[in-house]
């Protein structure tokens, strides 16, 4: 599945480049998050453990 823009979960901080636009990619039971502007990976969360 392709990356989609989304709102960042509370525990993931904005990217060091200053962008607050985040993309998400579901990968099995894990959702990967990255910065839309510079493509840096911001982290991942296991589905079911989000606030």
N, C-alpha and C positions, 0 to 999 in steps of 0.2 A: 504494500500500500504506500502511496505517496505521502509526503509531508503535507500537513494542513496547518494553517494559522489557527492559534488558539490563545486562550488566556493562560498565563503562567500560574501553576499552583503556588500556594503561599510559601511553601518551603524552598522553591527555586527562586534564586535572586536574578535581577536583571543582568545582562551581559556586561562584561568589562568594556565593551565598545560603546556602551551608553544606550543601546537600543533596548526597548521594552517589548518589541514585537517577537513573539515566540511561535515556533512551529512544533507540532507533535507528530510522531509516527508510531502507531501501535505495532508491536513486534511480539506476537504471542501474548503472554500475560504481562508484558512490560510495555510501558509507554515511554519512548525516548523523546526528550525535549532538546531543541537547539534554537540558537538565535537566528532570526530571519535575515538579519543584515549581514552578519559575517560567518554564519554557519557553524559557530562554535557550539559544541555539545554542552548543554547546561546541566544535564543529569537525566536520571530515569526514575520512574516510580512503578512499582508493581500494582496492577489494577486491584482495587479493593482496599488499598492502604492510603487513599487520598483523603484529605480533610473534608 
